[in-house]
Amino acid sequence: MQKVRKYHRAFGVYGICYENGKLFVINKNGGPYKNRYDLPGGSLEEAESLTSAMKREFLEETGFEIEIKQNIGVIDFMLPWDWKEYTDVHHIAVLYSVKIIGGELTKPIPFDGEDSLGALWISEPDVSIDNSSPLVLKAFEWIRESNLGLHVEVYENWEVKSKNQQP
Protein backbone atom coordinates (compact mmCIF):
# COMPACT_ATOMS: atom_id res chain seq x y z
CA MET A 1 0.00 0.00 0.00
CA GLN A 2 1.39 3.37 -1.03
CA LYS A 3 1.82 6.09 1.59
CA VAL A 4 -0.57 9.01 1.20
CA ARG A 5 1.47 12.19 0.94
CA LYS A 6 0.33 15.56 2.19
CA TYR A 7 2.38 18.53 0.98
CA HIS A 8 3.03 21.75 2.84
CA ARG A 9 3.48 24.49 0.26
CA ALA A 10 6.30 26.83 1.27
CA PHE A 11 6.87 29.99 -0.77
CA GLY A 12 9.80 32.34 -0.34
CA VAL A 13 12.37 34.70 -1.83
CA TYR A 14 16.11 33.98 -1.78
CA GLY A 15 19.24 35.91 -2.68
CA ILE A 16 22.22 34.65 -4.63
CA CYS A 17 25.21 36.77 -3.64
CA TYR A 18 28.33 35.52 -5.43
CA GLU A 19 31.68 37.28 -5.22
CA ASN A 20 35.28 36.19 -5.81
CA GLY A 21 34.29 32.59 -6.49
CA LYS A 22 32.24 32.26 -3.30
CA LEU A 23 28.52 32.11 -2.50
CA PHE A 24 27.12 33.80 0.60
CA VAL A 25 25.03 31.35 2.64
CA ILE A 26 23.49 30.92 6.07
CA ASN A 27 23.67 28.02 8.49
CA LYS A 28 20.05 26.89 8.70
CA ASN A 29 18.56 26.19 12.12
CA GLY A 30 15.09 24.98 11.23
CA GLY A 31 12.80 23.43 8.67
CA PRO A 32 13.71 20.71 6.19
CA TYR A 33 17.16 22.29 5.56
CA LYS A 34 18.13 22.35 9.24
CA ASN A 35 21.89 22.01 9.86
CA ARG A 36 22.72 22.65 6.20
CA TYR A 37 23.89 25.64 4.21
CA ASP A 38 21.00 27.60 2.70
CA LEU A 39 20.50 30.84 0.79
CA PRO A 40 19.51 33.93 2.78
CA GLY A 41 15.81 34.54 2.37
CA GLY A 42 12.41 33.36 3.44
CA SER A 43 8.68 33.95 3.54
CA LEU A 44 6.76 37.13 2.91
CA GLU A 45 4.98 39.00 5.65
CA GLU A 46 1.42 40.27 5.26
CA ALA A 47 1.13 42.69 2.30
CA GLU A 48 4.91 42.62 1.71
CA SER A 49 6.28 42.73 -1.83
CA LEU A 50 8.77 40.16 -3.11
CA THR A 51 11.65 42.64 -3.24
CA SER A 52 10.87 44.14 0.17
CA ALA A 53 10.81 40.65 1.67
CA MET A 54 14.13 39.85 -0.01
CA LYS A 55 15.82 42.92 1.47
CA ARG A 56 14.30 42.35 4.93
CA GLU A 57 15.15 38.65 5.09
CA PHE A 58 18.74 39.21 3.95
CA LEU A 59 19.24 41.93 6.57
CA GLU A 60 17.67 39.85 9.35
CA GLU A 61 19.71 36.76 8.58
CA THR A 62 23.08 38.35 7.79
CA GLY A 63 23.25 41.99 8.91
CA PHE A 64 23.87 43.14 5.33
CA GLU A 65 21.83 45.54 3.23
CA ILE A 66 21.51 44.50 -0.40
CA GLU A 67 20.74 45.82 -3.83
CA ILE A 68 18.66 43.49 -5.98
CA LYS A 69 20.37 43.20 -9.36
CA GLN A 70 18.16 40.72 -11.20
CA ASN A 71 15.15 38.44 -10.84
CA ILE A 72 16.69 35.13 -11.83
CA GLY A 73 13.51 33.08 -11.85
CA VAL A 74 11.37 30.60 -9.96
CA ILE A 75 12.25 27.03 -9.00
CA ASP A 76 10.56 24.36 -6.95
CA PHE A 77 11.54 21.31 -4.96
CA MET A 78 9.62 18.46 -3.35
CA LEU A 79 11.04 16.45 -0.50
CA PRO A 80 10.01 14.45 2.54
CA TRP A 81 9.53 16.46 5.73
CA ASP A 82 7.35 15.38 8.63
CA TRP A 83 5.96 18.62 10.01
CA LYS A 84 2.61 19.11 11.70
CA GLU A 85 0.14 17.05 9.63
CA TYR A 86 2.35 17.10 6.51
CA THR A 87 4.55 14.34 5.11
CA ASP A 88 6.37 16.42 2.50
CA VAL A 89 7.15 19.98 1.49
CA HIS A 90 6.71 21.62 -1.90
CA HIS A 91 9.15 24.51 -1.73
CA ILE A 92 8.63 27.27 -4.29
CA ALA A 93 11.46 29.80 -4.45
CA VAL A 94 11.86 33.10 -6.27
CA LEU A 95 15.59 33.68 -6.78
CA TYR A 96 17.32 37.05 -7.07
CA SER A 97 20.88 38.00 -7.85
CA VAL A 98 21.88 40.44 -5.10
CA LYS A 99 24.84 42.62 -4.16
CA ILE A 100 25.86 43.66 -0.65
CA ILE A 101 25.82 47.46 -0.36
CA GLY A 102 26.02 48.11 3.37
CA GLY A 103 25.81 46.84 6.91
CA GLU A 104 28.09 44.37 8.60
CA LEU A 105 28.06 40.65 9.16
CA THR A 106 26.18 39.94 12.37
CA LYS A 107 24.65 36.93 14.06
CA PRO A 108 20.87 37.04 13.68
CA ILE A 109 18.84 38.32 16.61
CA PRO A 110 16.80 35.36 17.83
CA PHE A 111 13.02 35.67 17.47
CA ASP A 112 10.19 33.25 16.86
CA GLY A 113 10.63 32.03 13.31
CA GLU A 114 14.29 33.05 12.89
CA ASP A 115 16.10 30.04 11.51
CA SER A 116 19.59 31.32 10.70
CA LEU A 117 22.60 30.64 12.91
CA GLY A 118 24.79 33.08 10.97
CA ALA A 119 26.30 33.52 7.53
CA LEU A 120 29.52 32.68 5.70
CA TRP A 121 31.11 32.48 2.26
CA ILE A 122 31.58 29.04 0.65
CA SER A 123 32.95 27.81 -2.66
CA GLU A 124 31.37 25.15 -4.85
CA PRO A 125 33.77 22.33 -3.84
CA ASP A 126 32.58 22.87 -0.23
CA VAL A 127 28.96 21.91 -0.99
CA SER A 128 27.17 18.60 -1.40
CA ILE A 129 23.71 17.14 -0.99
CA ASP A 130 24.81 16.14 2.53
CA ASN A 131 25.56 19.68 3.75
CA SER A 132 23.51 22.03 1.58
CA SER A 133 19.91 22.78 0.71
CA PRO A 134 18.61 22.29 -2.83
CA LEU A 135 18.64 26.10 -3.10
CA VAL A 136 22.43 26.24 -2.64
CA LEU A 137 22.97 23.42 -5.13
CA LYS A 138 20.70 25.18 -7.64
CA ALA A 139 22.48 28.52 -7.04
CA PHE A 140 25.82 27.02 -8.04
CA GLU A 141 24.18 25.42 -11.08
CA TRP A 142 22.81 28.83 -12.10
CA ILE A 143 26.23 30.45 -11.54
CA ARG A 144 27.85 27.83 -13.82
CA GLU A 145 25.16 27.56 -16.50
CA SER A 146 22.91 30.67 -16.25
CA ASN A 147 19.95 28.29 -16.27
CA LEU A 148 17.58 27.10 -13.54
CA GLY A 149 15.80 24.46 -15.57
CA LEU A 150 12.06 24.07 -15.96
CA HIS A 151 11.10 21.05 -13.90
CA VAL A 152 10.52 20.40 -10.22
CA GLU A 153 13.40 18.65 -8.47
CA VAL A 154 12.21 15.76 -6.31
CA TYR A 155 14.40 14.48 -3.48
CA GLU A 156 12.81 11.16 -2.46
CA ASN A 157 15.45 10.29 0.14
CA TRP A 158 15.92 13.68 1.79
CA GLU A 159 17.19 13.56 5.38
CA VAL A 160 16.55 16.32 7.89
CA LYS A 161 19.86 16.59 9.76
CA SER A 162 20.09 16.37 13.52
CA LYS A 163 22.16 18.85 15.54
CA ASN A 164 25.30 16.69 15.56
CA GLN A 165 25.28 16.57 11.72
CA GLN A 166 25.91 20.26 11.05
CA PRO A 167 27.83 21.32 7.92
C-alpha positions, 0 to 999 in steps of 0.5 A: 500500500502506497503512503498518502502524501500531504504537501506543505506548500512553502513559498519564499524569496532567496538571494544569490550573492556571489563574489570572488568565487564564493557564495554567501550562505546561512547556516540553517537552524530549522525546517527541512534544511536544518543544519545545512547551508542555505541561501539567505531569504524566506517567507513574505509578511502580510502585504509585503512585496517580493523585493521588500521581503528579499531585502528584509530577510537578507538583513535579518539573517546576515546583517547586510543591506543589499541591492537586488540586481536581477530576478533570476527566476522561480524554481521548486523542490519536493522532498520528505519532511514530517511537520505538523500534519504534513509528510512532505514539502513543496518549496517554491522559491523566487531567486534574485541576484543580489549585491551587498551594499552596506551593513556588517556581518552579524549573528541574527537576533533570535526571534520566533521564526528566525532560523539562521545561525549566521552567515559565511562564504563558501565555494562550490567544492565545499557543498554537497547534498549532505551539507547544503539545501537544494537552493544552494545546489541550484544557485551554483548550477545557475552560476555555472550555466545561467539556467535554472531548468524548468522542472521540479526537483524531487528528493525522495530520500531527503534527510533532515539533519540532527544537531550533531550533523551540522555542515 
